[in-house]
Amino acid sequence: PSSTPSVPSTKFELDRETELRLEVEGSAPVQVELVSGLAEVFGTELVKNKKYTFPPGSRAAVFTWHGCTVQLFGSPDTAYVSKDTPMLLYLNTHVALEQMRVQAEREGERGPRVLVAGPSDVGKSTLCRLLLNYAVRIGRRPAMVELDVGQGSVSVPGTVGALCVERPADVEEGFSTQAPLIYHFGSTTPGTNIKLYNKLTSRLAQVFNLRCDSNRRAAVSGCIINTCGWVKGGGYQAIIHAASAFEVDVVIVLDQERLYNDLHRDLPHFVHTILLPKSGGASERSKECRRESRDQRVREYFYGPRGSLYPHAFEVKFSEVKVYKVGAPSIPDSCLPLGMSQEDNQLKLVPVTPGRDMAHHLLSVVPLEGGLPDESIEEKNVAGFIVSTGVDIERQTLTVLSPAPRPLPKCVLLIMDIRFMDLK
Ligand code: ADP
């Protein structure tokens, strides 16, 4: 393909327990090939003599436990070898978790439920991926629970979700997201509706518990929960809530001693709280960069990770869709109906009349059997997403971009705050 960089640039000889860190920023992708030895990217082993492509916007590390030679094609903005990595500590954490699984297996108990917390860009998602990869590589089937509504890896931004990990993550595409559990949240920060956020967290925990009841292997394997980088105020409370909803056994705090101290103090004493350093490779991303990576997630949803999918564009009449927003705007307490609290308002389904301001919004498709939405529509699994690319008031129609051809299934659409410009 035309995007393949042709010039080999540099060969790197990596000593044991070192990593090659890459940042690709420009417009051209970079490729990496393992020439000899053994190496892994965030816990997934590289296949020798295979070229892996990292598109613009990627950051990655090729780590080796035993030493290797790597050939780089193209010119990344940054490429350097670091000897100073926390990988040994991360591996030890995996080993400790595995001991807990072995013990759970022996004693008929359930395996470790682990929550990873810390500020933004300290490598939380990366550590989750590593721990899941190491577990699945030795035959475990852990669940990945994604509570990061801004930069989640299970589905598009504005959702929370979970999936059962059955094989290591693909180096380029991450974990296979077939049949994930996805719930609509609607925005990129839990703060916009903390009540809904906590409710969805509880719902995920409930579904995971059901799965553990019927599947011994899943119960023993446990889960790894990724959380948002918002660790103060309501964000902190949301972490405490998640820890209690999932009845976690281990909380790993990356990088922030204060958060570690607070959690250590506030969580029940049987929860093992540990502080781990962040990797020097996990560096802060700009707001712009984070927005771009969210956009990229949505684009990948419609067009496939390599742009190999063709979404459908079609019109739907206003009269054919039922659009709702979860959560009514807050009103003065004195105006609330008797017996209703501000918080009840946050879970209210508010009908949205299709109109011009719906353009470019992302909408979750929640299939409906019965017709009218029942009480807890927001607790239903989302089947997919569409984006309204255009609104025609005169003809009373929306043009939508959809992964599936027309017509839309019998469904309710939940509108997100998140917008996506389809520029393809
Ligand atoms: P968080 O989930 O805490 O926001 P991420 O796990 O998404 O952080 O990491 C932030 C960025 O740093 C990601 O782009 C990730 O690929 C990159 N990254 C993490 N660890 C390393 C590393 N050791 N070397 C290079 N890049 C890394």
Boltz pocket constraint, residues with backbone or C-beta under 6 A from the ligand:
constraints:
  - pocket:
      binder: B
      contacts: [[A, 19], [A, 20], [A, 21], [A, 22], [A, 57], [A, 58], [A, 59], [A, 60], [A, 61], [A, 118], [A, 119], [A, 120], [A, 121], [A, 122], [A, 123], [A, 124], [A, 125], [A, 126], [A, 127], [A, 151], [A, 227], [A, 229], [A, 279], [A, 280], [A, 281], [A, 282], [A, 283]]
      max_distance: 6.0
